[in-house]
């Protein structure tokens, strides 16, 4: 059985999301503090690859119609680490 070049699948994706929350009762309500971390490991999840190379940022093109800027499309990978810190008040 012969394997065709560049016929492999995309790499596995992995994400780890964390949310920490603390509630503090107050006489006039409740104060909530939270820390929300998405993609805590900052893993590069590949969404799209070029069929010629199987890589997200290398089209494998040679010639005048290709450039490094055109090949580096940020939509080819998922979002990086995102950290949100916040407060909410319930009354």
N, C-alpha and C positions, 0 to 999 in steps of 0.2 A: 504494500500500500504506500503510495507516494503522497506526501503532505505538500500541499501547494504553499508557495512562499506567501507570507503575510496573511495566512488564513486563520491565525489564532484569534481568540476572543479578547475582548477588552479586559484589563486587570480587574480584580475584585474591588468592590467599594466597601468602605468601612467608615462609620461615624459613631461618635460617643457624645451624647448630649447629657448635661447635668443641670439640675435645678435644685438650689438650696433656698429654703424659705423659713422665716422666723416670724412668729406672731407675738405681739406684746399687747396685752390688754391695758387699756387706759380708762379713766373714769368716763370719758365722753365717747368711747368707741374702741376700735382696735387698730393698731399700727402694724402693717406687714412690711417686712424688708425681704428682698429676694435677690439672688444672684443666678442668672441664667447663662449657661455656656453651651454653645452649639459647636459641634465638631471640635471637641476639647483637645484632641490629639493633633489637630491641624493637618490631617491626612489629605493628600491630593487625590480626590475622587475624579477619575477620568470619565467624562460623559460622551465625548465624540473623539474618534481617531480618523486620520487620513487613511484611505484604503490602500494607498501605495506603500506606506511605511508602517502603519499600525501604531503610530505615535500621535499624541494630541497637538504637538507644536512643530512637526516636521512633515511637510507635504511631499518631500522628495523630488519636487519639481526643479528642473534645471532650465534656465532660460531667462528672458527679459520679463516675462509675465509673473514672476514670483519674487517675493521679498520676505525678509524675516518678519517685518511688521504685519504683512498679510497672513503669514503662517501662525503668528502668536495671537490667536483669538481667545480671549478670556472665557468665553462661553463653553470652551472645550472641557473645562474642569469645573467641578462644583465649588461652592463657596468655602472659603477658609474659616478659621476660627472666628466666632462672634461672641462677644461678652456683653451682657446687659446687666446693669445694676439698677434697682428701683425701689421705690417706696409706694405704698398705697395705704389709704386710711378708710376704714369702714365705720360708719356711724349708725 
